[in-house]
Amino acid sequence: MPARLLLIVLVALAGCEKTNHENIDKWTRTQKGPGKLKKALADESLDADLSAHAGANMVRMGNDPEVREAFEQMSPARRVAVIEKLAPRLWDVARIEKEDDLPGAPQITAKDALIGLRKYASDAGKQQIDTYLIDWYATIAYEGRAKVGAVLGAAVMRMVGPPAAKKLMAVANATIAAPNQEKTKLRIGDELMTGMAATGSPEAVKYVLDIAKMDRGDPTLPKRAMGALHTAYVNPSGLFDLADPAALVPNLDTLVAIAKDETMPGQAVNDAIELIRAAGAPACLPPLLSVIPYPHKEPRFRYAVAYAAIRCGGTTSFVEVVKALPESGTYAKDDLNGAVSGEIAKLTPRQPVLDGLRVLLDDKGKVPRWVAIEALTLMKSVEDAPKIAALSGAKDKLVGFWGDQSNKDPKDRKADPTLGMRAKDLADALTKGTAPDAPK
C-alpha cells in the first residue's frame, strides 16, 4: 500500500475510535478527549455504563458543569439508567478512606455531583445516593466536611432526612464519649447539631434537646443546641426548606421544661417557645397555654409565650390565650400591645376577631377587658366605642402600665391609670378618628 494511502487510512481509523471503557479512560489524557467524553455521555444509543464512565471521568477532570448540562438534556428514562451506573463510579471518586480525614478537590466535586444528580434518579437510585452521602458526611470529621463544596452539610441532611439521623447521633456520641476529656470537654460542633436537627427525625430532635441540657463546661452549649433546632424548624435563613414539624410534637414536654428552666440562657428559652409554636396547631396550643401563667423571673416571658400562642391558634384560640394571662401580673402598655393586643388586631378574617374581642370585653377579668379595648381600638372598630366607653367607671388599676420607671426621678414617674381611665381615652380616640393604626 502506498505510504500516502496508508496515512489516510490511519487518520480515518484514529478519527473513528470505538467508544469503549479503555478509550474512555484514554480520552482523559488527550487533547480532544474532553469533547469525546462529552459526546459519549450525551449519546443515548450507547450502553448506559459507557456513558456513566464518561460522565465519571468528566467529573474527575473538573468538568462537572458539562455533566449537569448533559443530564438536563437527556430523556428521563435515560437519566435514570445512566445514574444507576454513574452513582457507584462517583462514589469511588468521592469516598474518603479515613473517617477523620478531610476531602480533597476531586472528592468534593464528586460528592457535589452526587447531590446534583440525585433529583434525576429513581427512588432506588435516590436511596443508594443517600447511603453514599450519609457515609461521606457522618464521620468524626463531619464538622469540616459539612462546610466544603457547593452544598452545606445541613442542607444535605435535610434532603436525605431521617435515615441520616442515627449515624449523626453516633458521631455525637463518639465526641461525647471520647477519651481524655477529664479536664476539658470536646466541643460539640454547630454544624453537627444543625445537621441532626435538619434530618427531621424525632429521635434527633430529642438528642439535640438532651445536648442543650448537658453540663460539659461550655456555657454556649444550650444556646447553640437550641439555635440548631431553631434553624431547622423556625428559620433556616434560606439554607434549606423547613424540617418537618411533626418531629417536634413528641418532644413538646421537653421543650416546655426548657422554656420554664430559669437557668437556661434567655435566647435558648425564646427558641424553645418558638419551637413549641412551630410544631403547629393543634399540638402547639395546650403546651403554650400551660406555660403562660408560669411565674418566670424574666418579665417578658409571658409576652413571648402569649405571642407564640396567638400565632399558633389564630382566630380560633386567642380568647383562651388572653384568659390564661394571670390577673396578678404587671403589664406595660407597649409590651402588651406589641405581643398580644397588636397581634390579635392583625389576625384575619376580621369578623371572628371582633366577635372574640367582644367576648373578652364582657369578661369579668381586668386583663381580658384591657386587651379587648386595646385591640378593638387598633382595629378602629368605631361601632364598639360606646361599649368601650361604658367601662369608664372600672376601678381596676393597670399596674405597670408605663413600663419600668425605676430610672426616673420620683417626681417624674407617672401614676398607673385605671382600666376605666384607659377605656375613656380609647373610646374618645375612636370617636374622634385619632385611634392609632394596628401594627404591621
N, C-alpha and C positions, 0 to 999 in steps of 0.2 A: 504494500500500500504506500503510495507516495506520502512523503512527510507532511506536506501541506494538508492532504485529506485526513491523515491521522490526527493532526492537531485540531481540525474542525470537529471530528468525532469526539475527541476527548473533552473539548469545550462544551459540546452539546450534552455529553453524559454528565459533566460536572454541573450543568445548569438544571439537570433533571434528577438531582439527588433524591433518593427514596426517603419518605418520612418514616423513619423507624427510631427506636429508642437510642440506638448507637449514634445516629446522626443528630438527634435532638440534643444529646449531650455535647457532641462535637460543635454544634452551632453556638454554643456559649463562648467559643474561643475564636470565632471567625468574624470578619468584618461585616458580612451580610447576614450573619447568624440571627441577630435580633429581629430582622424583618421576617426571616423564615420561621422563627418561633411564633411570632405574632400571627402569621398566616396559618400555622399548624393549629394554634389554639382556636382560631375562628372557623376552621374548616369542619363543617358538620358532617362531611362524608367520611372523615377519619374515625378510627376506633377511639372511643372516649378516653381510654387510658393514654393514648398517644397525645391527644390534646391536653390532658391533665399534666402529663410530663412536661410538655412545652410550657404550660402555664406556671408550673412549679419552678422551672428554670428561669422564666422571666422574673419571678419574684426574687429568686436568688440574686439576679443581676440588678435588682432595684427598679425593675420596670413594672411595678405593681399598678400604677395608674392605667397602663395599657391593658392589664389583665382585667381591671374593673370595667373598662370601656368595652372590652370584648364580651364580657358577660352581659352587659346591658343590651347588646345587640343580638344575643343568642335567643333561639326559641326556648320557651320554658322547659320543654321536655329535655332538650339538650343540656341546659344548665344543670338540671338535676343529675343527669348521667355523668357529666364531667366532674361536678363537685364531689360525687361519690368516690371518684378516683383521685381527685385533686387533694381532698382534705387530708388523707394519710400522708401524702407527699409533703404538703405544707407542714404537717406536724413533725415530720422528720427534720425539717429545717428549723422549726420553732423550738423544738424540745431542748431543755436545759438539763444536762446530766446531774449536776449537783443542786440539791434543793436550796442551798444558801447562796448560790451564785446569782449574779445579775446578768441580764441578757445583753448580747451584742446586737449590732445593727441588723444582720440577716434574721436573727431570731425575732426581733421586734417587728420587722417588716412582715415576716411570715405569720406571726400572731395577728397582726392587724389585718392581713389578707383573709385569714380565717373568719375574723369578726365581720369584715365587709361582705364576704360571700355567703355568710350564714343565711341571710334573708332569701336566697335563691334555692336553698337546699330543701329536700323533702323532710318530713317530720323525723324520719330515722336519721337523715343526714344532720339535721339540727342537733339531735341528741348526741351524735358522735362528736360533732364540733364542740358542743358544750362540755363533753367529757375532756376533750383536749384543753379547752380554755381553763377549766377548773384545775386540771393538773398543772397548767402553766402558772397560774396565779397563786393557788392555795398552798403555799410553802412558807417556811420561816422567813423567806425573803419577800413576802407579799408587799410590805411597805414600800420597798424600792421598785418592785415590778409594777405596782399599781400606778406609778407616776410616769411610766415611759410609753411611748407610742402615740398613735392618733386618738386613742380612746382610753380614758382613765379607768382604773380597775373597778371603781364603784359602779360605773355605767355598764361595764361588762357583767358584774354580779347582778345588777338589776335585770339585764337581758336574760341571763342564764336562770335566775330565780332560785327557788328553794333548794334544788339539787346541790347548789354550791355551799349551802349553809353548814352542813356537817363538817366538811373539810376546813372551812374557815374557822369554825369553833375549835377544831383540833389544833389549828395553828395558834389560836389564842391560848388554848390550854398549854401548849408547849412553851409559850412565852411565860405564862404564869408559873409553870412548874419547873422552869429551867434551873439548873443548879447554881450555887454561888450567889444567891440573892439575899444572904443574911443581912448585909449592910445596906445595899441599895437594890431596889427592885427594878427589873427591866420595865421600860416604858411600853405600855400597850398603845400602839400607834393609831392615829386618827383615821388613816386610810383603811386599816383593818376593821375598825369598829364601823365605819361608814359602809364598807363592803358587806359586812354581816347584816347590818340593818337593811341595806338595799335589796337583799335577796327576797324580802317579803315573807320570810319564814317566821312563824310564831315562836319557834324554839330559839331562833337567832335574836329576836326582839327580847325574849326573856333573858338570854345570855348577856346582851348589852346592858340591860337593866341591872342585872347582877353585878356587872363590872362597875356600874355607876355607884354601887353601894360598897365596893371593896375598899379596904384600907391598905393601900400599897405605898403609903408615904408620898403620894402625889396629889396635892390639893387641887390640881387641874382636872383630875380624872372624872369626877362626877359631871362637871360642865362639859367635858369633851365627849363623854359617852352619851349624855342626853342630847348634845348637839348633833351627834351622828344620827340618832333616831329622828331628830327634828329635820335634818337634811333629807332623810329618806322619805318621811311621811308628811311633812308640812311644807317645806320649801327647798327643793333641790337646786334652786338657782340656775335652772337650765341645764344641769349636768345630765339628768335623765328624767324619765317620767316618774311621777309619784309612785311609791311602792303600794301594793295592795293593802288598804287599811284593815282588811279582815285579820291581818296578823296582829293588830293591836288589841283586838277585842278580848282574847284570852288573858291579856296582860293588864287589863284595866285596874284590877285591885292593886297591883304593884305600882302602877302609875299614880293611883290615889295616895298610896303610902308615901311615895316620894314627894308628891305635892304637899303633903302635910308635914314632912320631915323638916323641922326648923334648923337642922344642922346643914342642910343642903344649900349650896350657893343659890342666890336669887335667880340666876339665869336657868339653872337646872330645874328649879321649881316652875318657872314660866314655861319651859319646854314641856314639862310633864303635863301641865294644864292644857297646852295646845295639842299635845299628842292625844289626850283623852278626847278632845273635841274632834280631832282628825279621824277617830275611829268611826265617826258618822252616826247619824240618827238611825234607829232609836237608842243604840247601845250607849252613846256618849252622854245622854241626858241624866239617867239616875246617878251615876258617879259624880257628875258635876253638881247636881242638886245637893248631894250628900255633903259635898265639900264646902259649899257656900257659907254655911254658918260656922265653920271651924274657926276658932279664935286664934288665928295665926298672929305672930308678933309683928309681921310686916303689914302695915295698914292698907297697902294697895292690894293685898292678896285677894280679898273678897271681890274687888273690882275686876281683877283678871279672870277669876273663876266665873263671875256673873256674865262678863263679856263673852267668854267661851261658851257658856251655856245658852246664851241668846243666839249665838251663831250656830250652835248645834241644833236647837229645836225650832228656831224661827218663829213664825206667827202662831204655831200650834202650842208653844210651851212658854212663851215669855212671861205669862201671868204667873206660872209656877215659879219661875226664876225670881221674879220680883218678890213674891211672897216668902221665898226662902231667905231673903236678906234679913239679918237679925235687927230687931227694933232697937236694941240697946246700943248698937254701934254708932260711931260718929261718921258723918259723911260730908265731904266737901262738895259743894255745888258743881264745880268744874269737873271733878273726878266722876261724880255720879252721872252728870250729863254725858261726859265723854265715853264712859264704859257701859252705861245702862240706858238712860233715857234717850240719849242720842242714837244708840244702836237700834233701839226699838223704833224710833221715828224713821229710820232708814228701811225698815222691813217692808216688803210688798207681798201681796196686794194691800192697798190702803185700808179697805173696809174691815177685814179681820183684825187689823192692828187697832183701828178706832174702837171696835167692839171690845177687844181685850182691855184697852186702856180705860174704857168706861166701867168695866167690871172692877178694875183697880180703884177707880175714883170713888166707888161705893164701898170700898173695903174699910174696915174699922182701924186698920193699922196706919201708923204715920208714914212709914216708908212707901207702901204701895200708893197711897194718895199723893205723896210728894213726887214719886216717879211719874205718875199719871199726869199731873198738871204740867210738869216739865215737858214730857213727850208730846202731849196734846198741843202745847204752845209751839214747840219746834215744828210740828206738823201743820201749824197755822189753822187749826181746827176752830174757826170762829164760832161755829154753832155750839161748841162746848164752853164758850166763855161764861155764860150765865151759871152753868153748873160749877165751874171753877170758882167763880166769884162767890158762890154760896158757901164755900169753905173759908171765907174770910174771917169767920169767928173762931176757927180752930186754934187752940192754945198750945198745941204740941210744939215744943222747942226743937228746931232743926240744928242739933248740936254738931259743931264742926263746919257749919255752912261756908264760912270764909276760908277754910283750909288752915294750915299751920300759921299761926300768928306769933309764935314764940320769939321770933327775932325782932318783932316790932316793939316800939315804946308802948308801955301800957296805955297811955292816953290816946294812942293812935289805933288801938285794937277795936274792931267793930263787934258789936254785940250780935249774937246769933238771933236771927229772926224766928218768928213762929211760923207754923205751916199756914196760918191764916194770913199773915203779912205777905208771905211769898205768893199765896193764891191771889190776893188782891192785885199785886204788882203784875202778875202774869195775865190775869183777866183784863186788866187795863191795857196791857200791850196788845193783846189780841183784838180788843175792841178798836183801838186806835191804829191798828195796822203796823205796829212797831215791833212785833214779835221777831226774834232772831231766826235766821234760816237754820234748818236742820243741818248737821254736819254731813259732809260729803263722804 
